[in-house]
Amino acid sequence: MAHPKHKTSKARRDKRRSHHKAIPATLASCSNCGATVKYHTVCPECGYYRGKLAIEKDVTV
């Protein structure tokens, strides 16, 4: 296995790791009820996705 000849500097190490950060989820509003949802997911409030009913939600009063 290879062994490094020189110490990797903090700047070089951090430049290499700059793409490893977590990206926050992009949010949108539901077209049916207006709730805030993540992109490409079914609305947890009403069960709609892209204007169509995807999941039946029980409405108990």
Rosetta blueprint (number, residue, H / E / L):
1 M L
2 A L
3 H L
4 P L
5 K L
6 H L
7 K L
8 T L
9 S L
10 K H
11 A H
12 R H
13 R H
14 D H
15 K H
16 R H
17 R H
18 S H
19 H H
20 H H
21 K L
22 A L
23 I L
24 P L
25 A L
26 T L
27 L E
28 A E
29 S E
30 C L
31 S L
32 N L
33 C L
34 G L
35 A L
36 T E
37 V E
38 K E
39 Y L
40 H L
41 T L
42 V L
43 C L
44 P L
45 E L
46 C L
47 G L
48 Y E
49 Y E
50 R L
51 G L
52 K E
53 L E
54 A L
55 I L
56 E L
57 K L
58 D L
59 V L
60 T L
61 V L
